[in-house]
Each structure stands twice: as structure tokens, then as C-alpha cells.
Amino acid sequence: MIHLLFTLIFSEMTLIMILSFKTPFRKLAIFSLDRVKRGRGPTIVKTVAGTIFVVLMSTVYNMMEIQNHFDESGLISPTDQLIMERHLLEASLMGFSLFLALMIDRLHHYIRELRLLRKSTKAAKESQGKD
């Protein structure tokens, strides 16, 4: 699962970089995000994000259980340490991927709003120039 999360994070980071700079790929990325946000896309994205959030909370709960076991006995076994480290890595990767997904959504929204604002100001300038 860790490899899948790293792949997800790197693809989200690539998409953020594409959206951040005006390149030929930016128009394609905006077009594809527009298509994803139509129809059943938002429902699927919310379902996947909700599932990741539930797994994240389960991982945090398991980490707290290991921590409580450590507090009771005073010693922690090497196996518990490894399990705790793995849960910590998974939880941080899931949280970061959810954050990047939110960042992609906001970047797409701001770019779309900026494009509409530029079109409206361009139309207003053209109408003033004709009068």
C-alpha cells in the first residue's frame, strides 16, 4: 500500500506543477479536471476520499492502541516499533495525499475563475473600445 500511496502523491505533485505553470499541458489538465468534475465524478472522488479518510483514522487508532500498550507495560517490543513506524508512514502519506487532492481542487477552481474574469474584462474593454 505504501508504493501505491507514493505513486499517488507523486502524480498529484506532478499535476500541481502542471497547473502552477503555464505550459501546453496546463490546458489539457484543466480540460481533464473539468471532465472529471461532471456527472458521477464528484461522487466517486468524495467516496474515494472518504474511504482514504476512514483508513487514515483506523491507522491512527491502531497507533494509539500500540502507544497505550507501551504506556501500560513500560517496554515496547521491536515488533511493535516496526508496526508503529509503518502505521505512522501510512498515516502521513494518506493525510498528505488528501491535502494534495484538496490543493488540486482549489488550484483548478482559481484558474477557472481567473479565466472567466479575464474573459469578462476583455469583453468589457472591447465594448468600451467600440463606443
C-alpha positions as CSV (number, residue, x, y, z in Angstrom):
1,M,0.0,0.0,0.0
2,I,2.9,2.3,0.6
3,H,4.0,2.1,-3.0
4,L,0.5,2.9,-4.1
5,L,0.5,6.0,-1.8
6,F,3.9,7.2,-3.1
7,T,2.7,6.8,-6.7
8,L,-0.5,8.8,-5.8
9,I,1.5,11.5,-4.2
10,F,4.0,11.9,-7.0
11,S,1.2,12.0,-9.6
12,E,-0.7,14.6,-7.5
13,M,2.5,16.7,-7.2
14,T,3.0,16.4,-11.0
15,L,-0.5,17.7,-11.6
16,I,0.0,20.6,-9.2
17,M,3.2,21.5,-11.0
18,I,1.4,21.3,-14.4
19,L,-1.4,23.6,-13.0
20,S,1.1,26.0,-11.5
21,F,3.0,26.9,-14.6
22,K,1.6,28.0,-18.0
23,T,2.6,25.1,-20.2
24,P,0.9,23.3,-23.1
25,F,-0.1,20.6,-20.6
26,R,-2.0,23.0,-18.4
27,K,-4.9,23.4,-20.8
28,L,-5.1,19.6,-21.1
29,A,-5.0,19.2,-17.3
30,I,-7.7,21.8,-16.9
31,F,-9.9,20.2,-19.6
32,S,-9.5,16.7,-18.0
33,L,-10.3,18.1,-14.5
34,D,-13.4,19.8,-16.0
35,R,-14.5,16.4,-17.4
36,V,-13.9,14.7,-14.0
37,K,-16.0,17.2,-12.2
38,R,-19.0,16.4,-14.4
39,G,-21.6,13.7,-13.9
40,R,-20.6,11.0,-11.4
41,G,-17.0,12.2,-11.0
42,P,-17.5,14.3,-7.8
43,T,-19.4,11.4,-6.2
44,I,-16.6,8.9,-7.0
45,V,-13.9,11.4,-5.8
46,K,-15.8,12.0,-2.5
47,T,-16.2,8.3,-2.0
48,V,-12.5,7.5,-2.5
49,A,-11.5,10.5,-0.3
50,G,-13.9,9.3,2.4
51,T,-12.5,5.8,2.2
52,I,-8.9,7.1,2.5
53,F,-10.0,9.2,5.5
54,V,-11.6,6.2,7.2
55,V,-8.5,4.1,6.6
56,L,-6.4,7.0,7.9
57,M,-8.5,7.1,11.1
58,S,-8.2,3.4,11.5
59,T,-4.4,3.7,11.2
60,V,-4.3,6.5,13.8
61,Y,-6.5,4.4,16.1
62,N,-4.1,1.4,15.7
63,M,-1.1,3.7,16.5
64,M,-2.9,4.9,19.7
65,E,-3.5,1.3,20.7
66,I,0.2,0.5,20.3
67,Q,1.0,3.6,22.3
68,N,-1.3,2.6,25.1
69,H,0.3,-0.8,25.2
70,F,3.6,0.9,25.5
71,D,2.4,3.0,28.4
72,E,1.0,0.0,30.3
73,S,4.0,-2.3,30.1
74,G,6.7,0.3,30.1
75,L,8.6,-1.5,27.4
76,I,7.9,-1.8,23.7
77,S,9.0,-4.7,21.6
78,P,10.9,-4.3,18.4
79,T,7.9,-5.8,16.5
80,D,5.6,-3.1,18.0
81,Q,8.2,-0.4,17.0
82,L,8.2,-1.6,13.4
83,I,4.4,-1.8,13.3
84,M,4.2,1.7,14.8
85,E,6.6,3.1,12.2
86,R,4.7,1.5,9.3
87,H,1.4,2.9,10.6
88,L,3.0,6.3,11.0
89,L,4.3,6.3,7.4
90,E,1.0,5.2,6.0
91,A,-1.0,7.8,8.0
92,S,1.3,10.6,7.0
93,L,1.2,9.5,3.3
94,M,-2.6,9.3,3.4
95,G,-3.0,12.7,5.0
96,F,-0.6,14.3,2.6
97,S,-2.4,12.8,-0.4
98,L,-5.7,14.1,0.9
99,F,-4.2,17.5,1.3
100,L,-2.7,17.5,-2.2
101,A,-6.1,16.5,-3.6
102,L,-7.7,19.5,-1.9
103,M,-4.9,21.7,-3.3
104,I,-5.6,20.4,-6.8
105,D,-9.3,21.2,-6.4
106,R,-8.6,24.7,-5.3
107,L,-6.0,25.4,-8.0
108,H,-8.4,24.2,-10.6
109,H,-11.1,26.4,-9.2
110,Y,-8.9,29.5,-9.0
111,I,-7.6,29.0,-12.6
112,R,-11.1,28.6,-13.9
113,E,-12.3,31.8,-12.0
114,L,-9.3,33.7,-13.3
115,R,-10.0,32.7,-16.9
116,L,-13.6,33.8,-16.6
117,L,-12.5,37.1,-15.0
118,R,-10.1,37.7,-17.8
119,K,-12.8,37.0,-20.4
120,S,-15.2,39.4,-18.8
121,T,-12.6,42.2,-18.6
122,K,-11.6,41.6,-22.2
123,A,-15.2,41.8,-23.3
124,A,-15.7,45.0,-21.2
125,K,-12.7,46.6,-22.9
126,E,-13.9,45.6,-26.3
127,S,-17.3,47.1,-25.7
128,Q,-15.8,50.4,-24.4
129,G,-13.5,50.5,-27.5
130,K,-16.5,50.2,-29.8
131,D,-18.4,53.1,-28.2
